Amino acid sequence: MTDLDSNRVMEWLATMPGESNPSRLKSRWDDFNMFDKPVVTVFGSYDTGKSSLIRRILVDAGTPVPGWLTISGRHETFEVNGVECQGCLLRDTPGLAVGAEDVRGVANTHAAVAALELTDIAIVVVSPQLATGERGLLRALLDGTWTPRDLWFVVSRFDEAGIDPEDDLEGYFELRDRKTAELRESLDLAADFPIHVVVPDFAQFAGSSLSVEAATWDDFRAWDGMNELEQAIAHIGSSALTHARAATEERYWRRILIREVSRLKSQLAEAEPLAAEAEAAESRHEHWSHELREIDLAARADLSALREKLTAVLLSDWEAATGDRSLLLSGVESAISGWSDTYQQHVDRFLQSVGRASARQSGRQSWRNLQEIVTVIEEMEPTSIESARVGKHVKTVGGAVIAALQDISRVRPAKSARMKNPGSESSSGGVGDWSPSEVLAAATAVWKLAQVVLDEWEDYRAARETALHSEKLAKARAEKLAVDLVAIAQTVWDKVMVETEHRLRVVDFSKPEITDGLRESVDQLRKAINAAETLLA
């Protein structure tokens, strides 16, 4: 472990978003550093005998036992308290309550862990059953910042392990050695981390009393393990503080860095799939937009051919000796339907493909997360959906165009559940919240526009006997009405395109600004993590 520059750590923290507060963290260190004696913190679950251990250390050292020290198997210690002993500040901490959901249990655990972040020596106390519920927490605390000099383990109340040392001392020592090995294996402790197996109060002779004489335990000192632990504490108290405090400062800032890197890695693990999903959505958007644009361009390019077909139908009717309206309508309908059906099929196939892709992507959690982000942003900044375009053509029947569009609106059903679940099978292939059959119904409603145009043609054709209308004029008239009919077809097509684009917006969550933001966030997280790991190296 190399020296860590706290100033560089604070500079790094200052660039980090979130809960990091360099000034507060520095203030915590300064407050701790005001202690001019080594700080020894006793840490462990509430039923491991921490308070009994501290009382024994104080009594053997001739230090008065403070009133805040309580001896109980219940939650009795609710805050961090300290007392000077053997040249050290010996601190008691609230008992761990791993997994507790009550306010007191959570607060006690938090206070104990916070105290362990700032201590020169940590004494972790476990019961003879060793670390059980708190094993995961203890393993998390062993994060590489501790050394055998500053982290000790104590197996306390070992007279409750199952062998009475007064009846079978050899068996007691054998059990002690086995439990020590078990604890090392359970926590992956290196052989040089000290483990003390102790009996602070054999058979609870002292009970919960704070007024007790050291002689109470004289008959048990040969095997209760307390002499070795007390000598280790006395050694720390008589040693120069400089080295221990420098190691504590190193450990404090290193642990903060490790914690922040862990937080950033968690954020990166969430952001990377989102960024990848956003980039994929953008790619799909470009592909879908290009494909739909190609269909639209092809349909519009084919309108000139449709106009020529309609002109030919009208002229054929002109040349007929007797006009048959049914034949005329059939010819016009055939020409428009041939064009419309061709490109409607392209749209249907396109939307079916989009629906299948949407169904596949909606099964991914990253896509659902991206969808939620985009939805929140859209709710914050609502955007209006472009209304259907009504062309300026067909001046003579403009009012009828608007009326027909209103008819289309009446044909379209109320917004259905398909819009809420655009990837569902029932909606695939539809246009927005239209199904293919509803699109055909809408196209049928537009035929009243064609009736208006054809009525005008019928009136003109009926006047041919006056000889005021030459064949040349008839052709011009037919071309003009063919243009009107094409304009009607184009109006319907415009509506289909608007509805198709709307359907795409339902399943397409591509937002360039969100993609760029996620990409930038991932890049910043990676750089921050690399910088922190460089400091930790």
C-alpha distance (Angstrom), angle and dihedral (degrees) to the residues before:
residue distance angle dihedral
M1 . . .
T2 3.81 . .
D3 3.80 127.8 .
L4 3.79 112.2 -81.0
D5 3.80 119.7 -145.4
S6 3.81 106.2 -135.0
N7 3.81 91.4 -160.6
R8 3.80 91.2 57.9
V9 3.79 89.9 47.5
M10 3.82 90.3 52.8
E11 3.80 90.9 47.9
W12 3.79 88.9 52.5
L13 3.80 92.4 46.8
A14 3.80 90.8 51.0
T15 3.81 89.6 63.5
M16 3.80 93.7 51.3
P17 3.80 123.3 96.5
G18 3.78 120.9 -140.3
E19 3.77 131.5 42.8
S20 3.80 98.8 -20.0
N21 3.78 111.1 120.2
P22 3.83 110.9 178.4
S23 3.80 93.7 -170.5
R24 3.79 92.9 52.2
L25 3.79 92.0 46.2
K26 3.81 90.9 48.9
S27 3.80 90.2 48.5
R28 3.81 90.3 53.0
W29 3.78 90.0 53.5
D30 3.81 93.7 46.6
D31 3.80 91.1 50.8
F32 3.79 91.2 51.1
N33 3.78 93.6 44.5
M34 3.79 89.6 60.6
F35 3.83 88.6 76.9
D36 3.79 105.1 99.7
K37 3.81 93.6 -163.1
P38 3.80 130.3 64.1
V39 3.80 110.8 -87.1
V40 3.80 114.2 -134.2
T41 3.82 113.6 -169.9
V42 3.80 123.5 -163.2
F43 3.79 110.4 -148.7
G44 3.79 134.8 180.0
S45 3.79 148.2 93.2
Y46 3.79 119.5 -39.8
D47 3.83 94.2 -108.1
T48 3.80 100.7 48.6
G49 3.82 97.5 91.7
K50 3.82 100.4 -106.1
S51 3.80 93.7 149.0
S52 3.82 92.9 47.7
L53 3.79 88.7 51.1
I54 3.81 92.7 50.9
R55 3.82 91.6 46.9
R56 3.81 90.9 52.8
I57 3.81 91.8 49.5
L58 3.81 91.5 49.0
V59 3.82 95.0 45.6
D60 3.82 93.3 47.8
A61 3.84 89.3 49.8
G62 3.80 92.1 49.0
T63 3.80 92.1 -116.3
P64 3.82 116.9 144.3
V65 3.79 112.5 -109.4
P66 3.85 109.0 -119.1
G67 3.77 120.1 -126.7
W68 3.80 93.5 -119.2
L69 3.81 91.3 67.3
T70 3.80 109.3 96.9
I71 3.78 125.8 -173.2
S72 3.81 110.0 -146.8
G73 3.78 142.5 121.9
R74 3.79 89.3 -128.5
H75 3.80 134.3 74.7
E76 3.80 99.1 -72.2
T77 3.80 103.5 138.5
F78 3.79 112.2 72.6
E79 3.79 103.5 165.0
V80 3.78 141.6 31.0
N81 3.82 111.7 -90.0
G82 3.78 131.0 175.9
V83 3.80 139.6 -159.7
E84 3.81 129.8 -173.7
C85 3.78 113.8 -114.0
Q86 3.81 136.4 153.7
G87 3.83 90.3 -0.6
C88 3.82 91.6 -55.7
L89 3.79 137.3 96.8
L90 3.79 101.8 -117.3
R91 3.82 110.9 -157.3
D92 3.78 130.1 -163.1
T93 3.80 119.0 -155.0
P94 3.81 134.3 -160.4
G95 3.78 113.1 -90.4
L96 3.77 118.5 -95.9
A97 3.78 114.7 -108.8
V98 3.79 101.2 -170.5
G99 3.79 111.6 -163.2
A100 3.80 93.6 11.9
E101 3.79 115.6 144.3
D102 3.81 98.9 -172.5
V103 3.79 117.3 103.1
R104 3.81 94.3 -115.9
G105 3.81 94.7 49.4
V106 3.80 92.9 48.1
A107 3.82 92.3 46.0
N108 3.81 92.5 48.5
T109 3.79 92.7 50.8
H110 3.79 91.6 47.2
A111 3.82 92.5 49.7
A112 3.81 92.1 48.8
V113 3.80 94.3 49.3
A114 3.82 91.2 46.0
A115 3.83 90.2 52.4
L116 3.79 90.2 51.8
E117 3.81 90.0 56.2
L118 3.81 89.4 65.6
T119 3.79 112.0 41.0
D120 3.78 135.6 105.5
I121 3.80 93.5 -142.9
A122 3.80 126.1 22.2
I123 3.81 118.7 -159.2
V124 3.81 109.7 -165.6
V125 3.81 110.7 -159.0
V126 3.80 121.4 -158.0
S127 3.79 132.5 175.2
P128 3.83 124.1 -112.3
Q129 3.81 86.7 -94.7
L130 3.82 84.6 62.7
A131 3.80 124.6 -138.7
T132 3.79 108.7 -25.4
G133 3.79 116.5 150.7
E134 3.80 92.2 15.1
R135 3.81 94.8 49.1
G136 3.81 93.7 100.7
L137 3.79 92.3 49.5
L138 3.80 92.6 47.9
R139 3.79 91.8 49.6
A140 3.80 89.3 50.8
L141 3.81 89.6 52.8
L142 3.80 90.0 53.9
D143 3.78 90.7 76.9
G144 3.79 100.0 145.8
T145 3.80 95.4 -89.8
W146 3.81 94.8 98.1
T147 3.79 127.4 80.8
P148 3.83 130.7 -166.0
R149 3.80 87.3 -103.0
D150 3.81 94.7 63.3
L151 3.82 105.3 26.6
W152 3.79 120.9 64.3
F153 3.78 131.8 171.1
V154 3.78 127.1 -144.9
V155 3.79 125.8 -167.0
S156 3.79 99.4 -158.4
R157 3.85 134.6 -167.2
F158 3.79 89.0 26.9
D159 3.79 91.4 164.0
E160 3.84 83.3 77.8
A161 3.81 92.7 57.8
G162 3.80 93.1 96.0
I163 3.83 106.3 -92.7
D164 3.80 122.1 84.1
P165 3.84 106.9 -135.9
E166 3.80 90.9 -151.5
D167 3.80 90.9 58.2
D168 3.83 100.8 36.1
L169 3.78 112.6 12.7
E170 3.81 93.7 166.7
G171 3.79 91.5 51.9
Y172 3.80 89.1 46.4
F173 3.83 91.3 55.2
E174 3.82 91.5 46.4
L175 3.82 89.6 52.8
R176 3.80 89.6 47.2
D177 3.81 90.9 55.1
R178 3.83 92.4 47.2
K179 3.79 92.4 49.6
T180 3.79 90.9 48.4
A181 3.81 90.3 53.3
E182 3.81 90.9 46.2
L183 3.79 91.6 52.5
R184 3.81 92.5 50.2
E185 3.78 90.7 50.0
S186 3.81 93.8 45.2
L187 3.80 93.8 52.9
D188 3.84 97.7 29.0
L189 3.79 89.7 -119.3
A190 3.78 118.7 177.7
A191 3.79 116.1 -121.4
D192 3.82 93.3 -107.5
F193 3.81 95.9 60.8
P194 3.82 104.6 103.5
I195 3.79 118.4 -119.5
H196 3.81 118.5 -170.9
V197 3.79 119.2 -164.7
V198 3.81 107.6 -158.0
V199 3.78 146.2 170.3
P200 3.83 106.0 -153.2
D201 3.81 94.7 179.3
F202 3.79 114.1 16.6
A203 3.81 111.8 -144.4
Q204 3.81 86.4 -9.2
F205 3.80 91.8 -81.0
A206 3.80 90.7 163.4
G207 3.81 94.3 40.0
S208 3.79 112.6 -176.2
S209 3.81 95.5 -30.8
L210 3.78 118.7 129.5
S211 3.83 92.3 -165.3
V212 3.77 103.2 72.0
E213 3.80 135.0 136.8
A214 3.80 123.6 -123.4
A215 3.81 88.5 -127.6
T216 3.81 88.1 70.7
W217 3.77 88.8 83.2
D218 3.82 101.5 35.1
D219 3.81 93.4 109.2
F220 3.81 91.5 57.5
R221 3.80 103.1 43.0
A222 3.78 93.7 97.4
W223 3.77 92.3 68.9
D224 3.86 109.3 10.5
G225 3.83 92.6 90.9
M226 3.80 95.8 -134.8
N227 3.82 96.6 117.0
E228 3.82 92.8 63.9
L229 3.80 93.3 48.0
E230 3.82 93.4 46.3
Q231 3.80 91.3 48.0
A232 3.82 90.1 52.2
I233 3.82 90.4 52.4
A234 3.82 91.4 46.6
H235 3.79 89.7 51.3
I236 3.80 90.9 54.4
G237 3.81 90.4 48.6
S238 3.79 92.9 52.4
S239 3.81 95.1 46.4
A240 3.78 126.3 90.1
L241 3.79 111.6 -86.8
T242 3.81 95.9 -143.4
H243 3.79 98.5 83.5
A244 3.81 95.6 41.5
R245 3.80 92.9 47.5
A246 3.81 92.8 48.2
A247 3.81 89.0 52.4
T248 3.81 89.5 49.1
E249 3.80 91.9 51.6
E250 3.79 90.5 48.7
R251 3.79 90.8 49.2
Y252 3.82 93.4 46.2
W253 3.80 95.7 54.8
R254 3.78 92.5 38.4
R255 3.79 91.2 54.0
I256 3.82 90.4 49.2
L257 3.79 89.9 51.5
I258 3.80 92.0 47.8
R259 3.80 90.9 49.5
E260 3.79 92.8 48.4
V261 3.80 92.5 46.6
S262 3.80 88.7 51.4
R263 3.80 89.5 51.9
L264 3.81 91.8 48.4
K265 3.79 92.0 48.0
S266 3.79 89.6 52.8
Q267 3.79 89.2 51.7
L268 3.80 90.8 46.8
A269 3.80 90.5 50.8
E270 3.81 87.9 56.1
A271 3.80 96.6 40.5
E272 3.81 99.2 47.9
P273 3.83 96.2 62.2
L274 3.82 89.3 43.9
A275 3.79 92.0 51.4
A276 3.81 91.2 46.8
E277 3.82 90.0 48.1
A278 3.80 91.4 48.6
E279 3.80 91.5 50.3
A280 3.80 90.1 48.0
A281 3.81 89.7 49.3
E282 3.78 90.2 50.7
S283 3.80 90.4 50.1
R284 3.81 90.7 48.9
H285 3.80 89.6 48.0
E286 3.79 91.9 53.6
H287 3.80 91.2 46.9
W288 3.81 94.0 46.8
S289 3.80 92.9 44.5
H290 3.80 91.3 50.5
E291 3.80 92.3 47.7
L292 3.80 93.5 48.5
R293 3.79 91.3 45.2
E294 3.80 90.0 53.4
I295 3.82 90.5 51.9
D296 3.80 91.0 48.1
L297 3.80 93.9 47.7
A298 3.80 91.7 48.3
A299 3.83 92.0 49.6
R300 3.80 92.7 49.3
A301 3.79 92.6 44.5
D302 3.81 88.6 54.5
L303 3.81 92.1 54.6
S304 3.83 90.7 85.4
A305 3.80 89.5 58.2
L306 3.80 89.0 48.1
R307 3.79 90.3 51.8
E308 3.80 90.6 52.9
K309 3.83 90.9 49.7
L310 3.80 91.7 50.1
T311 3.81 91.7 47.6
A312 3.79 89.4 51.8
V313 3.83 91.0 49.7
L314 3.81 91.5 51.3
L315 3.80 93.7 46.2
S316 3.77 90.7 48.0
D317 3.78 88.2 54.4
W318 3.83 89.4 48.5
E319 3.77 91.8 53.5
A320 3.79 93.5 48.3
A321 3.77 114.1 104.2
T322 3.79 92.1 -133.8
G323 3.80 120.5 25.4
D324 3.80 114.0 -127.1
R325 3.83 108.9 -163.1
S326 3.79 93.0 -163.2
L327 3.80 90.8 56.0
L328 3.78 90.4 46.7
L329 3.81 92.3 50.6
S330 3.79 91.1 45.8
G331 3.79 91.7 51.6
V332 3.80 93.8 47.6
E333 3.79 92.3 44.9
S334 3.79 91.9 48.3
A335 3.80 92.4 51.9
I336 3.84 95.1 46.7
S337 3.80 94.2 40.5
G338 3.79 92.1 49.7
W339 3.79 89.8 55.8
S340 3.82 95.0 39.6
D341 3.81 96.3 45.6
T342 3.79 92.5 49.9
Y343 3.78 94.8 55.8
Q344 3.79 95.7 34.4
Q345 3.79 86.7 59.6
H346 3.80 89.1 52.7
V347 3.80 89.1 51.7
D348 3.80 92.5 47.0
R349 3.79 92.5 50.9
F350 3.79 90.0 46.2
L351 3.82 92.5 52.3
Q352 3.80 92.2 45.1
S353 3.79 88.1 55.5
V354 3.80 90.5 47.7
G355 3.81 90.3 48.7
R356 3.80 92.6 52.5
A357 3.80 92.1 47.8
S358 3.82 90.1 47.3
A359 3.81 91.7 51.2
R360 3.80 90.7 51.4
Q361 3.79 95.7 48.0
S362 3.81 94.3 43.9
G363 3.80 88.3 66.4
R364 3.79 91.3 65.4
Q365 3.81 118.6 90.7
S366 3.81 91.1 -145.4
W367 3.82 90.1 57.4
R368 3.81 91.3 49.4
N369 3.80 89.7 49.7
L370 3.80 90.8 50.7
Q371 3.79 90.0 47.0
E372 3.81 90.2 54.4
I373 3.80 92.0 49.7
V374 3.80 93.0 49.7
T375 3.80 91.6 45.6
V376 3.81 91.5 52.9
I377 3.79 91.1 49.5
E378 3.80 92.3 48.1
E379 3.79 90.5 50.2
M380 3.79 89.3 51.7
E381 3.82 92.1 48.9
P382 3.83 108.4 25.1
T383 3.79 115.7 -158.6
S384 3.75 125.2 -154.2
I385 3.77 118.1 -121.3
E386 3.76 113.2 -123.7
S387 3.78 109.6 -106.4
A388 3.78 122.5 -129.6
R389 3.76 114.8 -76.9
V390 3.82 117.7 -121.5
G391 3.79 110.8 -162.4
K392 3.79 124.8 -131.6
H393 3.79 91.1 -126.5
V394 3.79 126.9 101.7
K395 3.78 94.1 47.5
T396 3.79 93.1 177.8
V397 3.79 92.4 56.9
G398 3.81 101.2 29.2
G399 3.77 92.3 120.2
A400 3.77 90.2 52.0
V401 3.82 90.1 52.8
I402 3.79 90.5 57.6
A403 3.80 91.4 45.2
A404 3.78 91.0 51.1
L405 3.79 91.5 50.7
Q406 3.78 87.4 53.1
D407 3.79 88.0 52.3
I408 3.78 88.8 52.6
S409 3.80 89.4 53.7
R410 3.79 89.6 53.5
V411 3.79 91.4 49.5
R412 3.81 91.2 53.0
P413 3.83 110.9 85.1
A414 3.76 125.7 -128.0
K415 3.77 115.9 -76.4
S416 3.78 106.1 -72.4
A417 3.77 136.8 -155.0
R418 3.78 88.1 -98.7
M419 3.80 89.1 78.9
K420 3.78 89.3 54.7
N421 3.78 90.6 51.5
P422 3.82 104.9 30.5
G423 3.78 92.6 168.2
S424 3.78 94.0 60.0
E425 3.77 120.5 115.1
S426 3.79 93.2 -119.3
S427 3.77 92.8 61.6
S428 3.77 100.9 41.7
G429 3.75 112.0 114.7
G430 3.80 95.8 22.3
V431 3.77 127.5 118.0
G432 3.79 109.6 -116.7
D433 3.78 100.9 -51.5
W434 3.83 90.7 -21.2
S435 3.76 121.5 104.2
P436 3.84 118.0 -146.4
S437 3.81 89.9 -102.0
E438 3.81 90.4 53.0
V439 3.79 90.1 51.7
L440 3.81 88.8 54.6
A441 3.79 89.9 49.0
A442 3.77 89.2 52.5
A443 3.79 90.6 49.7
T444 3.80 88.8 52.0
A445 3.79 90.6 53.7
V446 3.80 89.2 57.3
W447 3.78 91.4 60.1
K448 3.80 89.5 85.5
L449 3.80 84.9 70.7
A450 3.77 89.9 56.8
Q451 3.79 88.3 49.8
V452 3.81 89.8 57.3
V453 3.79 91.4 51.1
L454 3.79 94.0 44.5
D455 3.80 91.8 48.3
E456 3.77 86.9 58.3
W457 3.81 89.6 50.7
E458 3.79 91.5 48.6
D459 3.79 90.3 53.3
Y460 3.77 91.0 50.0
R461 3.81 93.4 46.0
A462 3.80 91.4 50.5
A463 3.82 88.9 59.6
R464 3.80 94.6 58.1
E465 3.87 91.8 99.6
T466 3.78 90.4 68.4
A467 3.81 88.5 71.3
L468 3.81 87.1 -138.3
H469 3.75 90.0 114.2
S470 3.73 118.3 69.3
E471 3.76 125.4 -158.4
K472 3.78 89.4 -105.9
L473 3.78 91.4 56.5
A474 3.78 89.7 46.9
K475 3.78 91.1 55.6
A476 3.81 91.2 49.9
R477 3.78 89.7 48.0
A478 3.80 91.4 49.3
E479 3.81 91.5 49.6
K480 3.81 90.7 49.5
L481 3.80 92.5 51.1
A482 3.81 90.8 44.2
V483 3.80 87.5 55.9
D484 3.81 88.9 51.7
L485 3.80 91.0 50.6
V486 3.82 91.3 48.5
A487 3.79 88.9 49.7
I488 3.80 88.9 54.9
A489 3.81 90.5 50.8
Q490 3.78 89.7 47.5
T491 3.82 90.8 51.6
V492 3.79 90.1 55.9
W493 3.78 90.3 46.0
D494 3.80 91.0 51.0
K495 3.77 88.6 54.9
V496 3.81 91.4 48.9
M497 3.82 90.1 51.4
V498 3.80 92.5 48.8
E499 3.80 91.4 50.0
T500 3.80 91.8 45.4
E501 3.79 91.2 51.3
H502 3.79 88.7 48.9
R503 3.80 90.2 52.8
L504 3.77 89.3 51.9
R505 3.79 90.7 52.8
V506 3.80 88.6 56.2
V507 3.82 92.9 59.0
D508 3.80 100.5 23.5
F509 3.80 112.4 85.7
S510 3.77 96.9 172.7
K511 3.78 112.1 138.0
P512 3.81 115.5 169.3
E513 3.79 92.3 -155.2
I514 3.81 91.5 52.0
T515 3.80 92.2 45.9
D516 3.80 90.8 50.3
G517 3.80 91.3 46.6
L518 3.80 93.4 50.0
R519 3.78 91.6 45.8
E520 3.80 90.6 50.9
S521 3.82 91.6 46.3
V522 3.80 91.9 52.4
D523 3.79 90.2 48.9
Q524 3.81 92.5 49.3
L525 3.81 92.3 47.4
R526 3.78 91.8 51.1
K527 3.79 92.1 48.9
A528 3.81 92.1 47.4
I529 3.81 91.9 49.4
N530 3.80 91.8 48.1
A531 3.81 91.0 49.3
A532 3.81 91.8 50.0
E533 3.79 93.2 46.7
T534 3.79 88.6 51.0
L535 3.81 88.6 55.0
L536 3.81 90.2 48.1
A537 3.80 94.8 47.4
